[in-house]
């Protein structure tokens, strides 16, 4: 389970200047995954953030290493860390959208914006809905 972004915000540290990448494709974003030693990026609502400064979170041994190089919007909205929710461009329910938007302010306070993911320029009404099986999987709770 991911923490509430409001609880993570501390005083605004200085956000570094980074090279802008402009509008990029998902395939290009994938090049900036946790294994990239020089630069790591992720996308949230199509805003590309440079997360290179957070090796502990997005580096090869980071807590959220699977997020580097990916669009995380649906995963963050669902509060799920599974790979199956990454790089998914689907019609999102209002609750999921609202939850994901809560993370944008946090990301903006911590990481520099460096570009835009082209997929978000598409008409989102044409994106598919999650299947009934996927919706059921979202609501499952595993007790250990």
MARLO-800375 format. One record per atom (N, C-alpha, C, O): residue number from 1; residue in one letter; atom name; x, z, y. Coordinates in pm, whole numbers, plus 32768, in hexadecimal, padded with zeros to 4 digits. Last residue first. Example, Ala and Ser with C-alpha at 12.3 -4.5 7.8 and 13.67 -1.06 7.14 Angstrom:
<pts>
  num  residuo  atomo    px    pz    py
    2        S      N  8505  82C4  7F1F
    2        S     CA  8557  82CA  7F96
    2        S      C  850A  8313  8003
    2        S      O  853D  8324  8072
    1        A      N  8527  830C  7DC7
    1        A     CA  84CE  830C  7E3E
    1        A      C  8528  830C  7EB6
    1        A      O  8590  834E  7EB4
</pts>
This chain:
<pts>
  num  residuo  atomo    px    pz    py
  144        X      N  7EF2  8200  7B48
  144        X     CA  7F61  8218  7AE9
  144        X      C  7F64  82A9  7AC2
  144        X      O  7FBA  82D1  7A73
  143        X      N  7DFE  811C  7B89
  143        X     CA  7E1E  81AA  7B88
  143        X      C  7E89  81BF  7B1E
  143        X      O  7E7B  8197  7AAB
  142        X      N  7DB8  8013  7C5B
  142        X     CA  7DFD  803A  7BE0
  142        X      C  7E23  80CD  7BED
  142        X      O  7E61  80F6  7C4F
  141        X      N  7C9B  7F75  7CC5
  141        X     CA  7CF6  7FE5  7CE1
  141        X      C  7D34  800E  7C5D
  141        X      O  7CEE  8027  7BFB
  140        X      N  7C24  7E45  7D3F
  140        X     CA  7C4A  7E98  7CCC
  140        X      C  7CAC  7F02  7CFA
  140        X      O  7D04  7EE9  7D4B
  139        X      N  7BF8  7D9A  7E10
  139        X     CA  7BB1  7E1A  7E11
  139        X      C  7BD3  7E76  7D9D
  139        X      O  7BA6  7EE8  7D99
  138        X      N  7C89  7CBA  7DCE
  138        X     CA  7CA7  7D01  7E4A
  138        X      C  7C6D  7D8E  7E47
  138        X      O  7CAC  7DED  7E75
  137        X      N  7C09  7C5A  7CED
  137        X     CA  7C90  7C92  7CDF
  137        X      C  7CB7  7CE3  7D5A
  137        X      O  7CFF  7D46  7D4F
  136        X      N  7B22  7BF0  7D5F
  136        X     CA  7B16  7C62  7D05
  136        X      C  7B9D  7CA8  7CF6
  136        X      O  7BA4  7D23  7CF4
  135        X      N  7B90  7B1A  7DE8
  135        X     CA  7B4C  7B84  7E34
  135        X      C  7B3D  7C02  7DE0
  135        X      O  7B4A  7C71  7E12
  134        X      N  7BE9  7A85  7D0D
  134        X     CA  7C4A  7ABC  7D6D
  134        X      C  7C0B  7B2D  7DBF
  134        X      O  7C4C  7B93  7DD8
  133        X      N  7AF5  7A44  7C98
  133        X     CA  7B56  7A91  7C4B
  133        X      C  7BBD  7AD0  7CA8
  133        X      O  7BE5  7B43  7C95
  132        X      N  7A81  79A8  7D5F
  132        X     CA  7A40  7A26  7D3B
  132        X      C  7AA2  7A80  7CEF
  132        X      O  7AA3  7AFA  7D02
  131        X      N  7B88  7925  7E34
  131        X     CA  7B2B  791C  7DC3
  131        X      C  7AED  79A5  7DAA
  131        X      O  7B1F  7A0A  7DDC
  130        X      N  7B8D  7902  7F97
  130        X     CA  7BC3  793D  7F1D
  130        X      C  7B5A  792F  7EAF
  130        X      O  7AE2  792E  7ECA
  129        X      N  7B4B  77BF  8024
  129        X     CA  7B30  784E  8019
  129        X      C  7B76  7881  7F9C
  129        X      O  7B97  7834  7F42
  128        X      N  7C23  76CB  80C9
  128        X     CA  7BC8  76FC  8060
  128        X      C  7BAF  7791  806C
  128        X      O  7BF4  77D8  80B5
  127        X      N  7C15  7640  8213
  127        X     CA  7C5C  768C  81AD
  127        X      C  7BF9  76C1  8146
  127        X      O  7B88  76E1  8169
  126        X      N  7B83  75D8  82DA
  126        X     CA  7B95  7582  8264
  126        X      C  7BE1  75CB  81F5
  126        X      O  7BEC  7597  8186
  125        X      N  7B91  768B  83A4
  125        X     CA  7B0F  7680  8360
  125        X      C  7B1A  7629  82E3
  125        X      O  7AC3  762F  828C
  124        X      N  7C84  7663  8418
  124        X     CA  7C7B  76CB  83B2
  124        X      C  7BF4  76CC  836B
  124        X      O  7BE8  7707  8300
  123        X      N  7D21  754A  845A
  123        X     CA  7C9B  7581  8468
  123        X      C  7C86  75E5  83F7
  123        X      O  7C79  75BE  8383
  122        X      N  7E7E  7593  849E
  122        X     CA  7E11  7550  8456
  122        X      C  7D8B  7591  8478
  122        X      O  7D86  7600  84AD
  121        X      N  7F3E  762E  8505
  121        X     CA  7F02  75CD  8562
  121        X      C  7E8D  7584  8522
  121        X      O  7E41  7540  8566
  120        X      N  7FAC  76BC  843A
  120        X     CA  7F46  7701  848A
  120        X      C  7F09  76A7  84F5
  120        X      O  7EAB  76D0  8538
  119        X      N  8077  761C  83DB
  119        X     CA  7FFC  7628  838A
  119        X      C  7F8A  7664  83DB
  119        X      O  7F15  7645  83C3
  118        X      N  815A  763F  847B
  118        X     CA  80FE  75CE  8494
  118        X      C  8079  75D9  844B
  118        X      O  8015  75A3  847A
  117        X      N  81B7  7769  850B
  117        X     CA  81A4  7725  848B
  117        X      C  8138  76BB  849B
  117        X      O  80C8  76DA  84C4
  116        X      N  82A4  7795  860D
  116        X     CA  8218  778A  85E6
  116        X      C  8211  773F  8561
  116        X      O  825E  76E1  854A
  115        X      N  839F  7875  8692
  115        X     CA  8362  77F4  8675
  115        X      C  82D3  7801  8649
  115        X      O  8291  7867  865E
  114        X      N  83FB  7970  86C1
  114        X     CA  845C  7902  86C9
  114        X      C  8420  787B  86A9
  114        X      O  8468  7817  86A6
  113        X      N  83E1  7AB5  873E
  113        X     CA  839A  7A3C  8714
  113        X      C  83FD  79C9  8722
  113        X      O  8448  79C3  8783
  112        X      N  849C  7BCF  86D0
  112        X     CA  8489  7B5F  872C
  112        X      C  8437  7AEF  86ED
  112        X      O  8446  7AD0  8677
  111        X      N  8406  7D0C  867A
  111        X     CA  844F  7C92  8656
  111        X      C  8436  7C22  86BA
  111        X      O  83C9  7C16  86F1
  110        X      N  8373  7DE4  86E8
  110        X     CA  83EE  7DFC  869C
  110        X      C  8445  7D80  8687
  110        X      O  84BF  7D8A  8683
  109        X      N  828A  7DA2  875E
  109        X     CA  82D6  7E10  879B
  109        X      C  835F  7E22  875A
  109        X      O  83B6  7E67  8791
  108        X      N  8222  7CE0  86B9
  108        X     CA  824F  7CB8  873E
  108        X      C  82A3  7D24  8781
  108        X      O  82F9  7D06  87D3
  107        X      N  81D7  7D81  85E0
  107        X     CA  8241  7D1E  85CF
  107        X      C  827A  7CF4  8657
  107        X      O  82F3  7CE6  8667
  106        X      N  8105  7E14  865C
  106        X     CA  817B  7E57  8625
  106        X      C  81EF  7DF5  861A
  106        X      O  825F  7E14  8645
  105        X      N  8052  7D45  8697
  105        X     CA  808B  7D95  8704
  105        X      C  8109  7DDE  86D5
  105        X      O  816C  7DE5  871E
  104        X      N  8015  7CEE  8591
  104        X     CA  8055  7C94  85F1
  104        X      C  8099  7CE4  8660
  104        X      O  810C  7CCA  8683
  103        X      N  7F86  7DA8  84FF
  103        X     CA  8016  7D9F  84E8
  103        X      C  805D  7D47  854E
  103        X      O  80D6  7D54  855F
  102        X      N  7E81  7D7F  8543
  102        X     CA  7EBD  7DFF  8565
  102        X      C  7F54  7DFE  8556
  102        X      O  7F9B  7E4B  8598
  101        X      N  7E4A  7C93  84C4
  101        X     CA  7E65  7C8F  8554
  101        X      C  7EA1  7D12  8585
  101        X      O  7EED  7D13  85E7
  100        X      N  7E0D  7CF1  83C4
  100        X     CA  7E89  7CA5  83DA
  100        X      C  7EAD  7CA0  846D
  100        X      O  7F23  7CA9  8490
   99        X      N  7D15  7D6A  83F6
   99        X     CA  7D84  7DBA  83C2
   99        X      C  7E09  7D73  83DA
   99        X      O  7E6C  7DB2  8400
   98        X      N  7C7F  7C8A  844B
   98        X     CA  7C94  7CFB  84A5
   98        X      C  7D0B  7D50  8478
   98        X      O  7D5D  7D7A  84CA
   97        X      N  7C83  7BF0  8360
   97        X     CA  7CBD  7BBC  83DD
   97        X      C  7CDC  7C2E  843C
   97        X      O  7D48  7C33  8477
   96        X      N  7BFB  7C97  82B3
   96        X     CA  7C84  7C71  8294
   96        X      C  7CCC  7C40  8312
   96        X      O  7D3F  7C62  832B
   95        X      N  7B01  7CA6  8335
   95        X     CA  7B4F  7D1F  831E
   95        X      C  7BE2  7CFE  8304
   95        X      O  7C3B  7D40  8339
   94        X      N  7AA9  7B96  832C
   94        X     CA  7AC7  7BD9  83AB
   94        X      C  7B1E  7C56  8398
   94        X      O  7B7C  7C6B  83E4
   93        X      N  7B4E  7AD3  822F
   93        X     CA  7ADE  7B24  825C
   93        X      C  7B09  7B71  82D9
   93        X      O  7B80  7B88  82ED
   92        X      N  7BE3  7994  824F
   92        X     CA  7BF1  7A24  8242
   92        X      C  7B74  7A6B  8274
   92        X      O  7B38  7A43  82D8
   91        X      N  7C1D  7878  819D
   91        X     CA  7BC1  78B5  81FD
   91        X      C  7BC5  794B  81E5
   91        X      O  7BAE  797B  8176
   90        X      N  7D7E  7852  8160
   90        X     CA  7CF2  7856  8136
   90        X      C  7C9E  788D  81A8
   90        X      O  7CD2  78CA  8206
   89        X      N  7EA6  7820  8101
   89        X     CA  7E5C  77F9  8178
   89        X      C  7DCB  77E5  814F
   89        X      O  7DA2  777A  8122
   88        X      N  7FB0  78D4  8098
   88        X     CA  7F27  78AE  8075
   88        X      C  7EDB  7895  80F6
   88        X      O  7ED2  78EC  814D
   87        X      N  80AE  7947  8097
   87        X     CA  80A0  78B6  80AA
   87        X      C  8016  7885  8080
   87        X      O  8009  7816  804B
   86        X      N  8050  7A53  7FB7
   86        X     CA  80AA  7A18  801B
   86        X      C  8095  7981  8021
   86        X      O  8071  7942  7FBE
   85        X      N  7FC7  7AB5  7EE6
   85        X     CA  7F80  7AB2  7F65
   85        X      C  7FD5  7A78  7FD6
   85        X      O  7FA6  7A6C  8047
   84        X      N  806F  7ABE  7E0C
   84        X     CA  7FFD  7A63  7E05
   84        X      C  7FB2  7A57  7E89
   84        X      O  7F65  79F9  7E9B
   83        X      N  812C  7B8B  7E31
   83        X     CA  814E  7B01  7E57
   83        X      C  80D5  7AA5  7E5D
   83        X      O  80D4  7A46  7EAB
   82        X      N  80A1  7CBE  7EAC
   82        X     CA  80B7  7C5E  7E3F
   82        X      C  80D3  7BD2  7E76
   82        X      O  8099  7BA8  7EDA
   81        X      N  8057  7D74  7F67
   81        X     CA  80E1  7D44  7F6E
   81        X      C  8101  7CDE  7F01
   81        X      O  8171  7CAC  7EFA
   80        X      N  7F3D  7D99  8037
   80        X     CA  7F72  7D82  7FB1
   80        X      C  8000  7D4C  7FBF
   80        X      O  801D  7CFE  801A
   79        X      N  7E8B  7DA3  810D
   79        X     CA  7EE1  7E16  80F1
   79        X      C  7F13  7E10  8061
   79        X      O  7F15  7E74  8019
   78        X      N  7E0D  7CC7  8160
   78        X     CA  7DD6  7D06  80E8
   78        X      C  7E1D  7D89  80C8
   78        X      O  7DF0  7DD6  8073
   77        X      N  7EAE  7C81  8236
   77        X     CA  7E1F  7C9B  824C
   77        X      C  7DDE  7CE3  81D7
   77        X      O  7D83  7D34  81EA
   76        X      N  7F9F  7C52  81B5
   76        X     CA  7F95  7CC2  8214
   76        X      C  7F02  7CE6  822B
   76        X      O  7EDF  7D5C  8233
   75        X      N  7F55  7B6E  8121
   75        X     CA  7F8A  7BE5  80DD
   75        X      C  7F7C  7C60  8136
   75        X      O  7F53  7CCA  8108
   74        X      N  7F10  7AB8  81ED
   74        X     CA  7EAA  7AE7  818F
   74        X      C  7ED8  7B68  814B
   74        X      O  7E8A  7BC6  813D
   73        X      N  8012  7AA2  827A
   73        X     CA  7F93  7AC5  82BA
   73        X      C  7F2C  7AFE  8258
   73        X      O  7EF6  7B6A  8270
   72        X      N  8111  7A55  823E
   72        X     CA  80E2  7AD4  8205
   72        X      C  8055  7AF9  8232
   72        X      O  8026  7B67  8213
   71        X      N  81CB  794B  81DC
   71        X     CA  815D  796F  8234
   71        X      C  811A  79E7  81F3
   71        X      O  80F0  79E1  817F
   70        X      N  8331  7984  81A3
   70        X     CA  82A8  7969  817A
   70        X      C  8244  7982  81EB
   70        X      O  8265  79C4  824D
   69        X      N  842E  79E5  81CF
   69        X     CA  841F  7957  81AD
   69        X      C  8392  792E  818A
   69        X      O  837C  78BF  8159
   68        X      N  83ED  7B26  8157
   68        X     CA  8449  7ACF  81A2
   68        X      C  843A  7A40  8171
   68        X      O  843B  7A25  80F9
   67        X      N  8354  7BAA  809A
   67        X     CA  8312  7B77  8112
   67        X      C  836B  7B17  8160
   67        X      O  8337  7ABF  81A5
   66        X      N  83F6  7C12  7FD7
   66        X     CA  83A5  7B9E  7FB3
   66        X      C  835D  7B61  802B
   66        X      O  832E  7AF0  8024
   65        X      N  8465  7CF5  804E
   65        X     CA  84B7  7C7C  8041
   65        X      C  8464  7C00  8022
   65        X      O  8487  7B91  804B
   64        X      N  8416  7DF0  80A0
   64        X     CA  83B7  7D81  80AD
   64        X      C  83FF  7CFB  80A3
   64        X      O  83DA  7C9B  80E7
   63        X      N  84F6  7E8D  806D
   63        X     CA  8473  7EBA  803C
   63        X      C  840B  7E4B  803F
   63        X      O  83B1  7E47  7FEB
   62        X      N  861D  7DCB  8015
   62        X     CA  85BD  7E0C  806F
   62        X      C  8538  7E2D  8030
   62        X      O  850F  7DF2  7FCC
   61        X      N  86ED  7D48  7FAA
   61        X     CA  86C4  7DC2  7F65
   61        X      C  865A  7E0E  7FB5
   61        X      O  8641  7E83  7F9A
   60        X      N  8705  7C6F  805A
   60        X     CA  86F8  7C55  7FCA
   60        X      C  86D1  7CD0  7F78
   60        X      O  8699  7CC1  7F0C
   59        X      N  8637  7CD6  8178
   59        X     CA  86AF  7CA4  8137
   59        X      C  869D  7C99  80A1
   59        X      O  8631  7CB7  806D
   58        X      N  855F  7D54  81EE
   58        X     CA  8550  7CC7  81C8
   58        X      C  85CD  7C88  818A
   58        X      O  85CC  7C11  816B
   57        X      N  859E  7E69  8211
   57        X     CA  8516  7E3D  81F0
   57        X      C  8514  7DB1  81B4
   57        X      O  84CD  7D9A  8151
   56        X      N  86AD  7E7E  823F
   56        X     CA  866D  7EDE  81E3
   56        X      C  85E1  7EB2  81BB
   56        X      O  85B4  7ED3  814D
   55        X      N  86DA  7DBB  8304
   55        X     CA  870F  7DA5  827D
   55        X      C  86C9  7E01  8217
   55        X      O  86AD  7DD7  81A7
   54        X      N  8665  7D5F  840B
   54        X     CA  8634  7DC9  83B1
   54        X      C  865A  7DAA  8320
   54        X      O  8606  7D86  82CE
   53        X      N  86BA  7C83  8498
   53        X     CA  86EF  7D06  84BE
   53        X      C  86C7  7D76  8460
   53        X      O  8701  7DE3  8465
   52        X      N  8621  7BAC  843F
   52        X     CA  86AA  7BBB  8410
   52        X      C  86E0  7C47  842A
   52        X      O  872E  7C7B  83DA
   51        X      N  852A  7B56  847D
   51        X     CA  8535  7BDF  844B
   51        X      C  85C2  7BFE  8415
   51        X      O  85D6  7C5C  83C9
   50        X      N  848A  7A9E  855F
   50        X     CA  8510  7AAA  8527
   50        X      C  8521  7B3D  8500
   50        X      O  8527  7B95  8556
   49        X      N  8347  7A17  852A
   49        X     CA  8399  7A85  855A
   49        X      C  8421  7A81  8514
   49        X      O  8429  7A65  849D
   48        X      N  825F  792C  8584
   48        X     CA  82D7  7942  8533
   48        X      C  832C  79AD  8577
   48        X      O  8354  79A0  85EB
   47        X      N  810C  792E  856C
   47        X     CA  8179  7955  85C5
   47        X      C  81F1  7972  856B
   47        X      O  81E9  79C6  8511
   46        X      N  804B  7906  84AC
   46        X     CA  8093  7891  84DF
   46        X      C  80FF  78B1  8544
   46        X      O  8147  7856  856E
   45        X      N  7FF9  7A01  8462
   45        X     CA  7F9D  79B0  84B2
   45        X      C  7FE6  7939  84F3
   45        X      O  7FC4  790F  8561
   44        X      N  8142  7A2B  842C
   44        X     CA  80C7  7A7A  8430
   44        X      C  806B  7A35  8492
   44        X      O  8089  7A2E  8509
   43        X      N  8264  79DC  8375
   43        X     CA  81F7  79AE  83CA
   43        X      C  817F  7A0B  83BA
   43        X      O  815B  7A33  834B
   42        X      N  83C4  7A2B  8385
   42        X     CA  8343  7A29  8342
   42        X      C  82DA  79FF  83A7
   42        X      O  82F3  79FD  8420
   41        X      N  8527  7A0E  8344
   41        X     CA  84B1  7A01  8399
   41        X      C  8434  7A0D  8343
   41        X      O  8439  79FB  82C9
   40        X      N  8681  7A44  8357
   40        X     CA  8605  7A57  830B
   40        X      C  8591  7A53  836D
   40        X      O  8596  7A8D  83D9
   39        X      N  87CE  79CD  8346
   39        X     CA  8752  79DC  8392
   39        X      C  86DB  79E8  8334
   39        X      O  86D2  79A2  82D0
   38        X      N  88B3  79E0  82A3
   38        X     CA  88C0  79CF  8333
   38        X      C  8841  79EB  8382
   38        X      O  8847  7A1B  83F4
   37        X      N  8880  79ED  8194
   37        X     CA  88D7  7A53  81CE
   37        X      C  88DB  7A4F  8268
   37        X      O  8904  7AB1  82A7
   36        X      N  875A  79D9  80EB
   36        X     CA  87A3  7995  8155
   36        X      C  87FB  79FD  819C
   36        X      O  87C7  7A5B  81D9
   35        X      N  86C1  7A69  8042
   35        X     CA  8746  7A44  8011
   35        X      C  8798  79FB  807B
   35        X      O  880F  79E3  8067
   34        X      N  85C9  7A84  80B5
   34        X     CA  861E  7AFA  80AE
   34        X      C  86AC  7ADA  8080
   34        X      O  8707  7B2A  8097
   33        X      N  85A7  7944  8163
   33        X     CA  8579  79B2  810F
   33        X      C  85DF  7A23  810B
   33        X      O  8641  7A21  8155
   32        X      N  85A0  7852  81F0
   32        X     CA  85C9  78CD  8233
   32        X      C  8598  7948  81E8
   32        X      O  8566  79A7  8224
   31        X      N  852F  7781  816E
   31        X     CA  85C3  7784  8173
   31        X      C  85F6  7807  81AC
   31        X      O  866B  7828  819B
   30        X      N  841F  7791  81A0
   30        X     CA  8451  77C4  8120
   30        X      C  84E9  77CD  811D
   30        X      O  8520  781B  80CF
   29        X      N  8402  7701  828C
   29        X     CA  83FE  7793  8292
   29        X      C  8439  77CF  8212
   29        X      O  847E  7835  8218
   28        X      N  83FD  75FD  8224
   28        X     CA  846E  7628  8277
   28        X      C  8475  76C0  827E
   28        X      O  84E2  76FA  8278
   27        X      N  8308  7607  81A1
   27        X     CA  8381  75EC  8153
   27        X      C  83FD  7616  81A2
   27        X      O  845B  764D  8169
   26        X      N  825B  7628  8276
   26        X     CA  8268  7694  8215
   26        X      C  82E8  7683  81C4
   26        X      O  832D  76E4  81A5
   25        X      N  82F7  75A3  83A1
   25        X     CA  829F  7599  832C
   25        X      C  82B5  7614  82D3
   25        X      O  8316  765E  82E4
   24        X      N  82FC  7604  84FE
   24        X     CA  833A  75E5  847D
   24        X      C  82D0  75E0  840F
   24        X      O  8260  7611  841E
   23        X      N  8337  75E6  8651
   23        X     CA  82CE  75E2  85EA
   23        X      C  830E  75B4  8568
   23        X      O  834D  754B  8562
   22        X      N  8457  76A3  86B3
   22        X     CA  83E8  764A  86D2
   22        X      C  837D  7654  8666
   22        X      O  836A  76BD  8628
   21        X      N  8522  7755  8699
   21        X     CA  851C  76EB  8634
   21        X      C  84AC  7687  8650
   21        X      O  84A2  7621  860D
   20        X      N  8609  77F8  8774
   20        X     CA  8581  77CC  8757
   20        X      C  8583  7758  86F2
   20        X      O  85DD  7704  86F7
   19        X      N  86EE  78F9  873C
   19        X     CA  86D9  7869  8749
   19        X      C  864B  7847  8721
   19        X      O  861A  7873  86B9
   18        X      N  86A3  7A2F  87E4
   18        X     CA  86C8  79E0  876E
   18        X      C  86AE  794C  878B
   18        X      O  8662  7928  87E5
   17        X      N  86DF  7B64  887A
   17        X     CA  86C6  7AD5  8890
   17        X      C  86F3  7A8C  8812
   17        X      O  875E  7AA9  87DD
   16        X      N  8650  7C98  87F9
   16        X     CA  86BE  7C3B  8812
   16        X      C  868E  7BAC  8830
   16        X      O  8622  7B83  8805
   15        X      N  85A4  7D8F  88A1
   15        X     CA  8595  7D23  8840
   15        X      C  8601  7CBB  885F
   15        X      O  860D  7C8D  88D0
   14        X      N  85E0  7EE3  88BA
   14        X     CA  85F7  7E60  88F6
   14        X      C  85F2  7DF5  8889
   14        X      O  8634  7E00  8822
   13        X      N  84CC  7FA5  884D
   13        X     CA  855A  7F88  884E
   13        X      C  856A  7EFD  888B
   13        X      O  850C  7EAD  888E
   12        X      N  83CA  805E  88BF
   12        X     CA  83F5  7FD3  88B2
   12        X      C  848D  7FC7  88BB
   12        X      O  84C7  7FDD  8925
   11        X      N  838A  8181  87FD
   11        X     CA  83B5  8145  887B
   11        X      C  83EB  80B8  8866
   11        X      O  8432  809E  8805
   10        X      N  82D4  811D  86DC
   10        X     CA  831C  8182  8727
   10        X      C  8344  813E  87A8
   10        X      O  8320  80CA  87BD
    9        X      N  81E5  80D9  85F2
    9        X     CA  8218  80B6  8676
    9        X      C  8257  812F  86BA
    9        X      O  8218  8197  86CD
    8        X      N  816F  8133  850C
    8        X     CA  81FA  810A  8506
    8        X      C  8238  80F2  858E
    8        X      O  82B2  80F6  859D
    7        X      N  8066  8160  8530
    7        X     CA  80BA  81D4  8513
    7        X      C  814E  81B3  8512
    7        X      O  81A2  820D  8517
    6        X      N  8003  8061  854A
    6        X     CA  8000  80B8  85C1
    6        X      C  8059  8131  85AC
    6        X      O  8092  8165  860C
    5        X      N  8008  7FF7  8446
    5        X     CA  806D  7FCD  84A8
    5        X      C  8072  8026  8524
    5        X      O  80DC  8034  8560
    4        X      N  7FF5  80C4  832B
    4        X     CA  7FAC  8097  83A1
    4        X      C  8011  8071  840C
    4        X      O  8068  80C2  842C
    3        X      N  80AE  8047  820A
    3        X     CA  8087  80AC  826D
    3        X      C  8037  806F  82DE
    3        X      O  8035  7FF5  82EF
    2        X      N  8035  7FAF  80DC
    2        X     CA  8080  7FA7  8158
    2        X      C  8051  8014  81B9
    2        X      O  7FDC  8038  81BB
    1        X      N  8054  8000  7F8A
    1        X     CA  8000  8000  8000
    1        X      C  8058  8000  807C
    1        X      O  80BB  8049  8083
</pts>
